[in-house]
């Protein structure tokens, strides 16, 4: 396997990690309006992801940086051609981060309500737009002989792309509902389970339709296996959450995300951005890659840095592994529980998490 193939796999792993981790906190952000009945419950949901949402975004930064260094032509064509959708995602991520930090800074109801609405919309839009973007990347866009995207914004909003957006939005919201059930106690936990079952069934229909369409269009034999794993893991996650096994359900919903992303990248390889104008104009792992020297240096740096990032994130999740509920939100707290850190992350000590 050549180094450019290795880096294609590594970038796929980075995007998989991002969607696995950021997927559930996007989902929790959407659930602040779908699941929470009042401000106290919204604070509970926000506190479940308060300590981890910013660490989850490290995977996006790393995936973008790795693409820039390993496949500069891919990066240039992607970020110029998809400029407006990616700018909207970036804007949402910025506003979302500010909302987590500033929501609890003032006690006025209007102030907190506006920031909570920002969390909802800036979680929903990226969850949808990432699906639109990757559906276009895999199926192909109008790239000319100069490796430039020559289509328009409307060209990115075809039926396959919109189905991809609906699929990622549903999948991330389901993933978030399972996470909310895993991290909470009381009535909100019960309602999160029930909502997760309904969301899981809708997600199954969308995922099979979108990935099946992608597989028929560009997939191979291995993609059929990952598609089957996606469907099987998703249905098993629904069954587990219905039985109250939140830990198993979260592991299975995460497996669903991993298998779905694997299906997309398997359909994409050896291209990195297929051209719908002429197959010879497609960007591939060969013609879009950096030189061997650059890829070699990157490989050594990745080997040194990746274990440290994994250890740090693993430690963060271990420290904040406990469940929380409305009883851990004080009435006199302006926007979060006593001892809240940035983003309203509770430092209370509720009952241990159970699978």
C-alpha positions, 0 to 999 in steps of 0.5 A: 500500500502506497503512502497516499493510500494510507493517508486516504484511510487515515483521513477516512478514520478522522472523519469517522471519529468526528462524526461518531463524536460530534454526531451525538453532540449535534444530536443533543443540540437538536434534542434541546427543542425536541426532547426538553420540555423546559429550561431546566431540562435543556440545561440538563441536556446541554450539561451532558455534552458541556465537557466534551463538545469542544474536544470532539471538534478537534477531529474536524480540525485534524481531518481538514489539516490532514486533507490540506497537507496530504491531498492539497488538490482535493482540499483546494477543489473541495473548499472552493467548490463547496465554499458557501455550504462549508462557510455556513457550517463554519459559521454555525460551529462558531455561533454554537461554541459561543452559545455554549460559553455565553448562555449562562453569563446573564440571568435574563430569560430572553438572553438564555432563550436566544442562545439556546435557540442558537444551539438548536439551529447551529446543531441542526444545520451542520448535521444536515449539511455534512450529509449534503457535502459528503453525498456530493463528494462521493457521487461526484460533481462538475470538475473540469480538466483544471481540477476546478469545480465549475457547477453552482450552488443549486447543483449541490442540492440534488435529490441524492444530496438532500437524502444524504442530508436527511440521513445524517440529520436523523442518524445524529439525532438518534445517536444523540437521543441514545447518548442522552438516555445514557447520561441522564436520570429520571423522566428525561431518560425515559422520554429519551429512550422512547424518542430514540426508538422512533428516531431509529426506525426513521433513520433505518429507512433513510440510511438504507435508501441513501446508502443503497442508492450510493452503493448502486451508483458507485459501490463495490462488494466490500461496501455491501458488507458495510451497508449490511453492518450499518443496517444491522447495527442500527436495528440492534441499537433500536432494540437495545434502547427499547430494552433499556440497555443504553450502553449497548445501544450507544455502542451499536449506534456508534457502530452504525455511524462508523459503518455508514462512513466506511460505506461512503469512503469505500464507494469513493476510493480510489477517487477523492472527488469524482468528476461528472463531466469526464472520469479522466478529470476526477481527483484521485488518491494519486493525482491529488496527493502530496509528494512522498517526503511530505507524506512520510513526515506527516506519518511520523507526526501522526504516529506521535500525536494521535495517541496523546489526543486519544488519551486526553479525550478518553480521560475527559470522558472517564472524568465526566462519566456520571449521569445527571438529572433535573435534581442536579440543576439548582434553581438559583443558578442563572444558566447551569448547575452550581460549579458549572464550567464552560458550556454549563458542564456540571461537576455534580456527582449523580449515580454511576452510568449503567449499561 
